Amino acid sequence: MQVRPISPERLAELLADRITALPGAGERWLRVAVDGAAAARPGDLADALVEPLRLRGLPALRVSAGGFLRPASIRLEYGKQDPDAFHGLWLDDGALLREVLDPLEPGGTGRVLPSLRDPVTDRATRAPYTQLPPGGVLLLDGALLLGRWLPLDLAVHLALTPAALARRTPPDEQWTLPAFARYEAETVPAESADLTIRADDPRHPALVEHD
């Protein structure tokens, strides 16, 4: 295994090239996930891919998994700071499949719901459906996405050491750290992902290359 430092700008270009080289790129819908704890800023990387993909002729649609959390009555059934619930119950996998991923299957409609529920107000966002053009790319970001059998064409994992994760996680979210430790132990996202990026310092990412 080799770890190669890379600039954020070059990383976005490299990933855009990788997406463009996927089978059927430009002809069918592609589903790409950027997985990582909030401290790793997966949304920032997903956002950075939109323009490089556009320049390569691939329209992109951004969706955050945070807009597809289960209702608070389910998420918080075991309390507001239960790491096991955060690990396994918070994300509404069914809604994410139904409203985002399945419509982009071959023969699907291409109609994607960008968000379902506001996690702060616990109310429906009432976001309108968006039509992703044929050959478009869905860019999904979020935490704890791998190991859920989500149909993805490319999965990118932003890895943090336990020390970096603890240092960059706000005090009021430190209770989530055991959930990420469990994710590392049970899912092993660095092996489940197609690409792994070390993101201990977001200004200086590093590409993990397996021999």
C-alpha positions in Angstrom: 0.0 0.0 0.0 1.3 3.5 -0.9 0.0 6.8 0.3 0.4 9.7 -2.2 -0.1 13.3 -1.1 -2.3 15.2 -3.5 -3.7 18.7 -3.6 -7.5 19.1 -3.1 -7.8 20.5 -6.7 -5.9 17.7 -8.2 -7.9 15.2 -6.2 -11.1 16.6 -7.6 -9.7 16.3 -11.1 -8.5 12.7 -10.5 -11.9 11.6 -9.2 -13.7 13.3 -12.1 -11.4 11.4 -14.5 -12.1 8.2 -12.6 -15.9 8.8 -12.8 -15.7 9.6 -16.5 -13.9 6.3 -17.1 -16.6 4.2 -15.5 -18.4 1.8 -17.8 -21.3 3.6 -19.5 -20.3 7.1 -18.4 -22.2 9.7 -20.4 -24.7 7.1 -21.5 -26.3 5.9 -18.3 -26.8 7.4 -14.8 -23.9 6.9 -12.4 -24.2 6.9 -8.6 -21.1 8.0 -6.7 -20.9 8.2 -2.9 -18.3 10.2 -0.9 -18.4 8.5 2.5 -16.9 10.0 5.7 -17.5 11.5 9.1 -18.6 15.1 9.1 -15.1 16.0 10.3 -13.7 14.7 7.0 -15.9 17.1 5.1 -17.3 14.7 2.5 -19.8 17.3 1.3 -16.9 19.6 0.3 -15.3 17.0 -1.9 -18.7 16.0 -3.5 -19.3 19.7 -4.2 -15.8 20.1 -5.7 -16.6 17.4 -8.3 -19.6 19.2 -9.8 -17.7 21.6 -12.0 -15.0 19.1 -13.2 -17.7 16.7 -14.2 -19.6 19.4 -16.0 -16.5 20.3 -18.0 -16.3 16.6 -19.0 -19.9 16.7 -20.3 -21.4 15.0 -17.3 -24.2 16.9 -15.4 -24.1 16.2 -11.7 -26.7 16.4 -9.0 -25.7 16.8 -5.3 -27.6 14.9 -2.6 -26.6 14.7 1.1 -27.6 11.6 3.1 -28.3 14.0 6.0 -31.5 14.9 4.2 -32.7 11.3 4.5 -32.6 10.6 8.3 -35.4 8.7 9.9 -38.0 10.7 12.0 -36.8 11.8 15.5 -39.2 9.3 17.1 -37.2 6.5 15.6 -33.7 8.1 15.6 -33.9 9.1 19.2 -35.9 6.1 20.6 -32.9 5.1 22.7 -31.9 8.7 23.7 -30.3 11.7 21.9 -26.8 10.4 22.3 -26.9 6.6 21.6 -23.9 5.7 19.4 -25.5 2.3 18.3 -28.6 4.0 17.1 -26.5 6.6 15.3 -24.6 3.8 13.6 -27.6 1.7 12.5 -30.9 3.5 12.8 -30.4 7.2 11.9 -30.1 6.8 8.1 -33.3 5.9 6.3 -31.9 3.5 3.8 -35.3 2.7 2.4 -36.1 6.3 1.6 -32.6 6.8 0.1 -33.1 3.8 -2.2 -36.7 4.7 -3.1 -36.2 8.4 -3.8 -32.6 8.7 -4.9 -30.8 5.5 -6.0 -33.5 3.3 -7.5 -34.8 5.9 -9.9 -31.3 5.9 -11.5 -31.4 2.2 -12.2 -31.5 1.2 -15.9 -35.0 1.8 -17.1 -35.6 4.2 -14.1 -37.3 7.6 -14.3 -34.3 9.7 -13.4 -36.5 11.7 -11.0 -34.6 12.2 -7.8 -35.8 13.8 -4.5 -32.8 15.9 -3.2 -34.0 15.8 0.4 -36.8 14.3 2.4 -36.6 15.5 6.0 -34.9 18.4 7.7 -33.0 16.8 10.6 -33.3 20.0 12.7 -37.0 20.6 12.5 -37.9 16.9 11.8 -40.3 18.1 9.2 -40.5 17.3 5.5 -38.4 19.6 3.4 -41.0 19.6 0.6 -38.1 19.7 -1.9 -39.3 19.3 -5.5 -38.1 16.3 -7.5 -35.2 17.0 -9.8 -34.8 15.3 -13.2 -31.2 14.1 -13.7 -30.5 14.1 -17.4 -29.5 10.8 -19.1 -25.8 10.3 -18.5 -25.8 12.4 -15.4 -24.0 11.7 -12.1 -25.5 11.5 -8.7 -23.0 12.7 -6.0 -24.1 11.5 -2.6 -22.2 12.5 0.5 -22.7 11.3 4.1 -21.4 9.3 7.0 -21.6 5.5 7.6 -22.8 4.9 4.0 -20.8 1.7 3.2 -21.9 -1.8 4.1 -25.5 -1.0 3.5 -25.8 -2.7 0.1 -26.5 0.7 -1.6 -26.2 0.3 -5.4 -23.2 2.5 -6.2 -21.0 2.8 -9.2 -18.1 4.3 -7.2 -17.6 4.7 -3.5 -15.0 7.0 -2.1 -14.1 6.8 1.6 -12.5 9.7 3.5 -10.4 8.1 6.2 -9.4 9.8 9.5 -7.2 8.4 12.2 -9.0 8.0 15.5 -7.0 10.9 16.9 -7.8 13.2 14.0 -11.5 12.2 14.2 -11.6 13.0 17.9 -9.7 16.3 17.5 -11.9 17.5 14.7 -15.3 16.4 16.1 -17.1 19.2 18.1 -17.5 18.5 21.8 -21.3 18.1 21.5 -20.8 15.4 18.9 -18.0 13.4 20.7 -20.7 10.8 21.7 -20.7 9.7 18.0 -17.1 8.5 18.2 -17.9 4.9 19.3 -20.2 4.6 16.3 -17.3 5.4 13.9 -15.0 3.0 15.8 -17.7 0.3 15.3 -17.9 1.2 11.6 -14.2 0.8 11.2 -14.2 -2.6 13.0 -17.3 -4.1 11.3 -17.5 -2.5 7.9 -13.8 -1.7 7.3 -14.7 1.1 4.9 -11.1 1.5 3.6 -11.5 -2.0 2.1 -15.1 -1.7 1.1 -14.6 1.6 -0.8 -13.3 1.7 -4.4 -11.0 4.6 -3.4 -9.7 5.7 0.0 -8.5 9.2 0.7 -6.7 10.1 4.0 -8.2 13.3 5.2 -6.6 14.0 8.6 -5.9 17.5 7.2 -8.4 18.5 4.6 -5.9 21.0 3.1 -3.5 18.1 2.5 -5.3 14.9 1.5 -3.5 11.8 0.4 -4.6 9.1 -2.0 -4.2 5.5 -0.7 -3.1 3.2 -3.5 -3.1 -0.6 -3.0 -0.4 -2.6 -4.6 
